[in-house]
Amino acid sequence: MVKMSLDPVQVMSGKVKELKVSSSSNGDTRGSWEEKEEFDQSQLSPSAKPKPVTGRRARKVEGGVFFPKPENAVTVAVSSRVLFRTEREQKVFEQKGVEEYLRYQIEHENEPFAPGPAFPFVKALEAVNTRLRELYPQSEELFDIVLVTYNHAHVGIRLINTINYHNLFIERFCMTGGSSPIGYLKAWHTDLYLSADAEKVREALAEGIAAATMFMPEKLTEVSESQLRVAFDGDAVLFSDESERIFKAHGLDKFFEHERENEDTLLDHGPLKGFLEALGKLQKKFYAKGQRLDCPIRTYLVTARSAASSGIRALKTLRAWGLEIDEALFLAGAPKGPMLEKIRPHIYFDDQMFHVEGAAEMGTVAAHVPYGVAQKCNTAQKTSVGK
């Protein structure tokens, strides 16, 4: 079992390793790691200037530059600490305080941050947007990415330089200067919030916002650059923790009995149902253009449920909700890591740290959803998380 790091965006072995993103022969992104005790940004060139930005900004329409209204878009809020690697800066803050931290950031503002665990996911969102714009030039139904950070505005220049360097399409910033971002997330109509701060993730969930704490695996599996792949656990993620409570309290036999008796009773929704709905809404835009088999979004249900004895209730619930899941894997308690290694999702959501760790062991970027009865077990072996 992998021991969790003190900082969830550090590698799960407790050491920081640098991610280099390069293209493989088939056009997918390959993450290769160099083991280092301390993150070294020197390979990015200390004097590096942002790359010229060409063709990445919002599409032009009559009347000027177009950006979707937050209420029309699928808004994904991503913290700077999961989008980029900021371990060195975090150490400066922890060891020398906020003033030295701000001074350090200003002195290094022309040095772009390296990609973090959410980086391939965000790039995949942008790839989907490109396809959507081709099919629906005037539509506002796109992924809209908001960079959320506790940082002071002084750090904004370095973040903007980094975004330009990596040619990312991120125009919306939320820099709170140490204040909680949760109220802003609601104002942005956020559909998903990804952060390194487990406490803020719990606050977001309590406000009804889909949220998860991201973790960086020790190794990184190659993922597609052209198709967004998102994998979900079932209970306490897409569904409520009703059935999981039965299992925790009364055991497996009682769980199976409960599921058989309630086969035609829909499960209540879980914290990430809304995000799956948002993905499904965008998928249908491709289906409407005859691109079901070439859709750049693919979704997966990866659950410990057994197919015949308890899986049918999950499938009937999804059908009643009007949601299509592209692939469903009922593992009957088998480890999820090997299956996720084959799927190669950009992100996998689970409510149990055991499965998050197992996914990370196999190279999957996993995100913990701190929701439901399983958190009582997680709390007993709770990982300390940096702010």
N, C-alpha and C positions, 0 to 999 in steps of 0.2 A: 504494500500500500504506500502511495506517495504521501510524504509528509507535507502539509500545506505550509506555504510560505507566510511570513508575517504580512507581506504586502501582496494582495491578490493578483496584481499585475506583474509581480516577479514570477519567475518560473517556479513550478511547484516543487522542485527539488530544494529550493531555498537559495539557489545561485541565480545571478542575473546573466542571461545570455543574449547576445545581440542577434537580431533578426536581419537578414539580408534578403531582399526580395529580388528574384531574378526570373526571367522567363524560361520555361522549359520548351522543348521542341514542339510540343503540341499547343503552345500558346497559353497554358495554364500558369498560375503563379506558384513558384516553388520557394518555400521558406527554408533556408539553410542556417544553421546555428553554429556560432563559434563560442566555445565555453570560455567564460571570463569571470573572475571573481567580482569584477566591477565593470559596469557598463562603460564602454569607451566610444565616445562620439567623434573621436579624432578622424575616423575613417570617412566621415562625412565631409571632411575638409573644413577647418576652423574658419576659413575666409570664404566659405561657399556662399554664393549669392542665390537668391531664388531664381529658378528657371523662368525664362520668358513664358508668359501665359498666352496661349493661342488656342482659340476654339473651345474653351472649356466653360466660359461663362454662360449666363442664362441666354436662352434663345431669344432672338429679336422678333418683336411683333410690332404692328403699327402702334405708334405712340410711345415707343421706347423699349426698355429692357423688361422682360417678363419674369416675375417670380410668383409661384402659387400662393394663394391665401392659405394660412395654416389650417383653417377649417376644411379646406378642400383636399389637402395633401395627406399623405401618410407620413406623419412627422416622427422621425427617429432622433432622439436627443442622446448625444454621446459625450461622455466626459473626456477632457483632454488627456487624462491619465490612462485611459484605455485605448484611445485613438493613437496616441504616441507613447514612446518610451521616455519616462521622466524620472527614472530612479535616481540619477545623480542629483538632479534639482531637488528632489524630495529629501535627500540626505542633507543638502545645504540648509534647507528649511528646518529640518529636525535638529541639526547640530548647531546652527549659527543664528537661527531666528529669521523673522520675516524681512527685516531691513537688508540683511546680507543676501537673502534669497532674491529679493527684488533687484538688488545691485547686480547679482550674478546673471539674472535673466537679461537685464539690459545690456550688460557687457557681452553676452553671447547671443544677442538677438538675430545675428546673421548666420547662426549655426542651426540648421533645421533639425528637429527631433527625428529620430528613427521611427519606423512604423510600430504600432502597438497591436494588441490582440484584436481590436475592433477594426483595424485598417483594411484587411481583405473583405470583411463584411460591408464596409462603407463603399469600397471600390465596386463590389458586386451590385449594391443599390444604384450606383451611378450608371453601371452598364445596363440595368433594367430601364432606368430613365431614358437613356439614349434610344432604346428600342421603342419605348412609349411615345417619345417625341416624333419618331419617324411615322408611327401609325396614327397618332392623334396630336397634330401640331398645336392645336389651340386648347388642349385639355390641361386642367390644373391637377388632375389626379396623377400625382407623381410622388416619389419619395422626396421628402424635404428633410435635410440633415441640419440639426442645430448643434453647435459645439457649446457644451455647458462646462464651465470651469469655475472653481472657487477663486481663481487668480484675480489679482488687481489688474486694472486696465493697462498698466505699464507693460505687462507681459503680452498684451495683445499683438504687438508688432512681431514678436518672435513667432507667435502662433500663426499669424497671417503669412509671414515669410515661409513657414513650414508648409502650410496649405498650398501656397503657390509653388514651392519647390517640388512637392509631390503631385501637383496638378489635380488637386481635389476640388470638387464643386461644393464648397461650403461658404455661404454668405451670411448665415444667421449665427450670431454669437450671443452668449449669455454669460457675462463675466461678473460674478457676484461679490468679489472682494472679501471672501470669507463667509458671506451669508448663505443661508440655505437656498438652493435653487428650486425647491419643490413648488412654490407658488408660481414661479415663472413657467414651470413645466405645464401646469394647467392652462396658463394663458396661451401657450403655444399649441394647445390641443394635442399634446404629446401622445403618440400611440405606443411608443416603446422608449424606455430610458435605460441606458447601459452605463454603469459606473464601477469604480473601484471601491467605493465607500458603501459597505454593506448596510450601515445604519441609514444612510440616505435612500438606499434602495427599499428598505423596509418602510420608510416614511412615504415614499412614492406609492408603494403597494397599498398602504393604509388609505391613501387618497384615491384609490381606484385606478392608478396609472400602472400599466404593465411595465415591469422593471426587473432587472437581474444584475447580479454582481459578476463581472467578467474575470476569468482566470486565464493566464498564459500557460500553455502546456510546455513541458521540457523540450519536446521536439514538436515540429509543426508539419502537419500533413499538407501536401499539395492540394490546392482547391481550384475550382473552375473560375476563370475570369469572365466567362460569358453567361453563366447560369447561377443565379442566387439559390442556394440550398439552405433551408432552415429546418432543423429537426426539433421536435418537441417530445417531452415525456407527457404522459396522460394525466394521471391523478395528481392533483394539487398544482398542475401547470395549465393544461387546457381545461380540465374538469376540476370540480371541487375536491376536497379531501374526504368526502363522505365515506367512500369505500375503503380508503386507507385507514380511516379511524376504526372501522370494523376489524380490519386485519390487525392493527396494532393492539386493539383491546381484547380480541377474542381468537385470533389465530387464523390460519389459512383455510381450514375447513369451514369455519363460520363465514369467512369472506366469500368462498365459493357458493355457499348456501344463500347468502344475502344477494349475490349477483344473479343467481338463477331465479330467485323469487321476484327480483326487481328488473328483470330483463327488459320489460317494456316501459319501465319508468325512466325518464330521462335523467341523466346526471346534471347537477347544477354546473354553472360555468365556473372556470378557474381564472386566475389572474391574467393569463395570456390568450384567452379565447379571442378577445378583441383584436389582437395583433394578427392572429391567424385569419380572422375575418377580413382584415385590411389586405393581407396578402392575397386572399381569395378574390377580393374585389378587383385587384389589379390583374390577376390571372385571367379573369373572365373577359377583360378587355382584349387580351391576346386571342382567347378562344373565339371571340366575336369576329375576329379578322382571319379565322381559319388557321390559327397558329397554335392549336392545342399541343401538337407533337413537337413544336419548336418553341414552347413557352420558356422564357428566361427565368421563371420562378418555379421552384420545385419544393414541395413540403413533405415532411416525413413525420409519422407517429412512431416513436420507439419506446415501447412500454414493456414493463415486466409482467403485464397481464398475460394469461393464457388465452389462446384464440377461442377454443370451443367453450370453455367453462366461464370465462368472464369478458372475452373480447367483444362479443356480440353487442353487449350493452353500450360499449364505447362507440362502436360503429353506428348503432342506431341513433345515438345521441348526436353524432356529427351529421348524420343524414337529416335528422329533424331540424338541426340548426341551419341547414342549407349549405354546409361546408364540405368541400371536397378535399381529402388528403390524398396526395399523389401515391404515397407508399406507406403501408402500415406493417410494422414488424412487431409481432407478439412473441416475446422471448421466453415466457413462462419461467422467469427468474434467472435466465442465463445472463452472463455479463454483457453489458451494452457496448463496451469499448471496441471489441472486434467488429461489430456491426457498423458502428459509427466510422471506423477506419475505412470501411468499404464505401459508405455513403459519401464521406468527405464533405460534411456540411460546413458552411461558413460560421455557423454558430449552433450550439445544442443547448437547450434549456431543460434543467431538471431541478426538482425541489430537494433532492438528497445529495449531500456532499459526497457520499460513497460513490455515487454514479458520476458526479462531476470529476472526481479524482480518477475514476476508471477511464473516463473519456480522455482526460488529459494524458494519461499514461500511453494512450494509443495515438496521440498527436492531434486530438480534436480540440478546438477552441470551445470551451464549455462555459456556461453561465449559470449561476446558482439563483434560483427563485426562492427566497426565504418565506415560504407560505405554507400553512397547514400544519398538521400534527407532527410531521417528520421533523419540524424545527425543534421539538423538545429533545429529540435525540441529537440533533446537530448542536444544540446549545451546550450539551454535556461535553462535547469535544470542540467547542467554539474556537475558531481561529481569530487571533487578534488582527484587526484591520487598520491600516494607516488611514489618516484623514485625507 
